[in-house]
Amino acid sequence: MTRGIVSLGLAGSLGPDAVTQIAPAVESAGFDTLWINDTPDGDALAALAAAARVTDRLRLATGVVPVDRRPADAIAAEVASLDLPLDRLTLGIGSGMAKQGALARVRDAVSVLHDAGVPRVLVGALGPKMRRMGAELAEGVLLNWVPPVEARAQAEALHEIAPATHIAVYVRTAIVPAARERLDAETARYASFPNYAANFERMGVDAADTTIRDVGELADALEAYTAAADEVVLRAIVPEDTVEAYIEFVRRAAPAPG
């Protein structure tokens, strides 16, 4: 079985200046893609444009842009205005917080982005209907907060629907003890959301079971996740949001050559 590629995820709130300093290290370390999440205080597209200017091969992705907050036509316009390299770009999109009409909103967004010339769109999906739509209409699906066994089951089901679909999985990762408090806080926050709480209960796992909590767990967890999905995104959790802390994470978590 082909093993999945390993990528790195950063917080959008870091901003373009910090990403400019971190991105070359991510490329040099051998990560496939730099994923940046989009938040009210962090424009993922602007950060990716900064990364594009200082890298040559590193693929660039958003994980994810909520289309209830940023409509697809506005996303497409910003991609064009920033001159983002489409051959390296993956636009990860999600429905956002508004539950009403989520499937239709994401379906329409995929269509708008494709029509605007964006060749690669992944759909952030929690439930089976959204996952299926991402596999059928977009280029793939981004899974989030799932353990390796569940990632494999969902990936296999989606590959049966669309063999060429790309399944990525976002995994919160802390590799030093000083970062564990922040990881625990983020885990508890997501576990408090009703839709995620229901999903953890449905999978029969604790939210912490979907994270990597120590550098000693990293090798085995990567083995399991890369066997399950096409791409594993290590969402870096560090003690403090400094360039130095993220570069140290990149150094210590770098994928093995080959």
C-alpha positions as CSV (number, residue, x, y, z in Angstrom):
1,M,0.0,0.0,0.0
2,T,1.3,3.5,-0.8
3,R,1.9,5.5,2.3
4,G,0.6,8.9,2.8
5,I,2.7,12.1,2.5
6,V,3.5,14.2,5.6
7,S,2.7,17.9,5.8
8,L,2.7,20.6,8.4
9,G,-0.1,22.9,9.7
10,L,0.3,26.3,11.2
11,A,-2.0,28.8,12.9
12,G,-3.3,31.5,10.6
13,S,-3.0,34.0,13.5
14,L,0.8,33.8,13.1
15,G,0.6,36.2,10.2
16,P,2.6,36.6,7.0
17,D,5.8,37.9,8.6
18,A,6.2,34.9,10.8
19,V,5.2,32.5,8.0
20,T,7.9,34.1,5.8
21,Q,10.5,33.0,8.3
22,I,9.1,29.5,8.9
23,A,8.2,28.4,5.4
24,P,11.7,27.9,4.1
25,A,12.5,25.6,7.0
26,V,9.3,23.6,6.3
27,E,10.4,23.2,2.7
28,S,14.0,22.2,3.6
29,A,12.7,19.7,6.2
30,G,10.9,17.7,3.5
31,F,7.3,18.4,4.4
32,D,5.0,18.1,1.3
33,T,2.6,20.9,2.0
34,L,2.2,23.9,4.3
35,W,-1.3,24.1,5.6
36,I,-2.5,27.3,7.3
37,N,-5.9,27.6,8.9
38,D,-8.1,30.7,8.3
39,T,-9.5,32.5,11.4
40,P,-11.0,35.9,12.0
41,D,-7.6,37.1,13.2
42,G,-5.5,35.2,10.6
43,D,-5.9,35.4,6.8
44,A,-4.6,32.1,5.5
45,L,-4.4,33.2,1.9
46,A,-2.2,36.2,2.8
47,A,0.0,33.9,4.8
48,L,0.3,31.4,1.9
49,A,1.2,34.2,-0.5
50,A,4.1,35.1,1.9
51,A,5.2,31.5,1.9
52,A,5.0,31.3,-1.9
53,R,7.4,34.1,-2.2
54,V,10.2,32.4,-0.2
55,T,9.7,28.8,-1.4
56,D,10.0,26.9,-4.7
57,R,8.5,23.4,-4.3
58,L,6.4,23.6,-1.1
59,R,2.8,23.0,-1.8
60,L,0.4,25.5,-0.1
61,A,-3.0,24.8,1.4
62,T,-5.8,26.4,3.6
63,G,-7.2,24.2,6.3
64,V,-10.0,25.4,6.1
65,V,-11.7,28.6,5.0
66,P,-15.3,28.8,6.3
67,V,-17.5,29.8,3.4
68,D,-20.2,31.2,5.7
69,R,-17.7,33.9,6.7
70,R,-15.7,34.2,3.5
71,P,-17.9,33.6,0.4
72,A,-16.3,31.6,-2.4
73,D,-16.3,34.5,-4.9
74,A,-14.4,36.6,-2.3
75,I,-11.9,33.7,-1.8
76,A,-11.4,33.4,-5.6
77,A,-10.9,37.2,-5.9
78,E,-8.2,37.2,-3.2
79,V,-6.4,34.1,-4.7
80,A,-6.2,36.1,-8.0
81,S,-5.2,39.4,-6.4
82,L,-2.4,37.7,-4.4
83,D,-1.2,35.9,-7.5
84,L,-1.1,32.6,-5.6
85,P,0.6,29.8,-7.6
86,L,-2.3,27.6,-8.6
87,D,0.0,24.7,-9.4
88,R,1.0,24.5,-5.8
89,L,-2.3,25.6,-4.2
90,T,-5.0,23.5,-2.4
91,L,-8.0,25.4,-1.2
92,G,-9.5,23.7,1.8
93,I,-13.0,25.0,2.6
94,G,-15.6,24.2,5.2
95,S,-19.2,25.1,5.9
96,G,-18.4,27.2,8.9
97,M,-20.6,27.6,12.0
98,A,-23.9,28.2,10.3
99,K,-25.6,24.8,10.2
100,Q,-28.6,25.7,8.0
101,G,-27.9,24.9,4.4
102,A,-24.3,23.7,5.0
103,L,-24.2,21.1,2.2
104,A,-25.7,23.5,-0.4
105,R,-23.3,26.3,0.7
106,V,-20.2,24.1,0.3
107,R,-21.5,22.6,-2.9
108,D,-22.0,26.0,-4.4
109,A,-18.5,27.1,-3.2
110,V,-16.8,24.2,-4.8
111,S,-18.5,25.1,-8.1
112,V,-17.6,28.8,-7.8
113,L,-13.9,28.0,-7.1
114,H,-13.6,25.6,-9.9
115,D,-15.2,28.1,-12.3
116,A,-12.7,30.7,-11.1
117,G,-9.9,28.4,-12.2
118,V,-8.9,26.9,-8.8
119,P,-8.0,23.3,-9.8
120,R,-7.7,21.7,-6.4
121,V,-10.4,22.0,-3.6
122,L,-10.7,19.9,-0.5
123,V,-13.7,19.9,1.7
124,G,-13.4,19.8,5.5
125,A,-16.0,17.3,6.5
126,L,-17.2,15.8,9.8
127,G,-20.3,14.0,8.7
128,P,-20.9,11.3,6.1
129,K,-22.9,13.5,3.7
130,M,-20.3,16.2,3.6
131,R,-17.5,13.7,3.2
132,R,-19.3,12.0,0.3
133,M,-19.9,15.4,-1.4
134,G,-16.3,16.3,-1.1
135,A,-15.2,13.0,-2.7
136,E,-17.7,13.3,-5.5
137,L,-17.5,17.0,-6.4
138,A,-14.2,18.3,-5.1
139,E,-10.7,16.9,-5.3
140,G,-10.8,15.4,-1.8
141,V,-11.7,15.6,1.8
142,L,-9.9,16.9,4.9
143,L,-10.6,14.9,8.0
144,N,-10.1,16.3,11.5
145,W,-10.0,15.0,15.0
146,V,-10.1,11.3,14.0
147,P,-7.9,8.4,15.3
148,P,-6.0,6.3,12.7
149,V,-8.5,3.4,12.7
150,E,-11.3,5.8,11.9
151,A,-9.2,7.7,9.3
152,R,-8.5,4.4,7.5
153,A,-12.2,3.4,7.5
154,Q,-13.4,6.8,6.2
155,A,-10.6,6.9,3.6
156,E,-11.4,3.4,2.3
157,A,-15.1,4.3,2.1
158,L,-14.4,7.5,0.2
159,H,-11.9,5.8,-2.2
160,E,-14.7,3.3,-3.1
161,I,-16.9,6.2,-4.1
162,A,-14.1,8.1,-5.9
163,P,-10.8,6.2,-6.3
164,A,-8.8,9.3,-7.2
165,T,-10.1,11.4,-4.3
166,H,-7.4,12.8,-1.9
167,I,-8.0,12.1,1.8
168,A,-6.0,14.3,4.2
169,V,-6.2,14.1,8.0
170,Y,-5.3,17.0,10.3
171,V,-3.7,15.8,13.6
172,R,-2.9,18.2,16.5
173,T,0.6,17.4,17.5
174,A,2.7,18.5,20.5
175,I,6.2,17.1,20.8
176,V,7.5,18.8,23.9
177,P,6.0,18.6,27.4
178,A,5.7,22.4,27.6
179,A,3.2,22.4,24.8
180,R,0.9,19.8,26.3
181,E,-1.1,22.3,28.3
182,R,-2.0,24.2,25.1
183,L,-2.8,20.9,23.3
184,D,-5.1,19.8,26.3
185,A,-6.9,23.2,26.2
186,E,-7.5,23.0,22.4
187,T,-8.7,19.4,22.8
188,A,-11.1,20.3,25.6
189,R,-12.4,23.2,23.6
190,Y,-13.3,21.0,20.6
191,A,-14.7,18.3,22.8
192,S,-17.1,20.9,24.2
193,F,-18.6,21.6,20.8
194,P,-21.8,19.5,20.4
195,N,-21.1,18.3,16.9
196,Y,-17.6,17.2,17.8
197,A,-18.7,15.7,21.1
198,A,-21.3,13.6,19.2
199,N,-18.7,12.5,16.7
200,F,-16.2,11.4,19.4
201,E,-19.1,9.5,21.1
202,R,-20.0,7.9,17.7
203,M,-16.4,6.8,17.1
204,G,-16.1,5.6,20.7
205,V,-12.9,7.6,21.4
206,D,-11.8,10.3,23.7
207,A,-10.8,13.5,22.0
208,A,-7.2,13.1,23.2
209,D,-7.0,9.8,21.3
210,T,-7.0,11.8,18.0
211,T,-3.9,13.8,18.9
212,I,-0.1,13.2,19.2
213,R,1.0,14.2,22.6
214,D,4.7,13.6,22.8
215,V,7.7,13.1,20.5
216,G,7.9,9.5,21.7
217,E,4.5,8.9,20.1
218,L,5.3,10.6,16.9
219,A,6.9,7.7,14.9
220,D,4.2,5.2,15.7
221,A,1.4,7.7,15.2
222,L,2.8,8.7,11.8
223,E,3.2,5.0,10.8
224,A,-0.5,4.5,11.6
225,Y,-1.8,7.7,10.0
226,T,0.2,7.5,6.8
227,A,-1.1,3.9,6.4
228,A,-4.6,5.2,6.7
229,A,-4.8,8.4,4.6
230,D,-3.2,10.0,1.5
231,E,-1.8,12.9,3.5
232,V,-1.2,13.5,7.2
233,V,-1.0,17.2,8.3
234,L,0.8,17.6,11.6
235,R,-0.9,20.7,13.1
236,A,2.0,22.0,15.2
237,I,1.2,22.9,18.8
238,V,4.1,24.7,20.5
239,P,4.6,26.2,24.0
240,E,4.6,29.8,22.6
241,D,3.8,31.2,19.2
242,T,7.3,32.2,18.3
243,V,9.1,31.7,15.1
244,E,11.8,29.8,17.0
245,A,9.4,27.4,18.6
246,Y,7.8,26.5,15.2
247,I,11.2,26.0,13.5
248,E,12.2,23.7,16.4
249,F,9.0,21.8,15.8
250,V,9.8,21.5,12.1
251,R,13.3,20.3,12.8
252,R,12.2,17.6,15.3
253,A,9.1,16.4,13.4
254,A,10.6,16.4,9.9
255,P,9.6,13.3,7.9
256,A,12.2,10.7,7.2
257,P,13.7,10.9,3.7
258,G,12.1,8.6,1.1
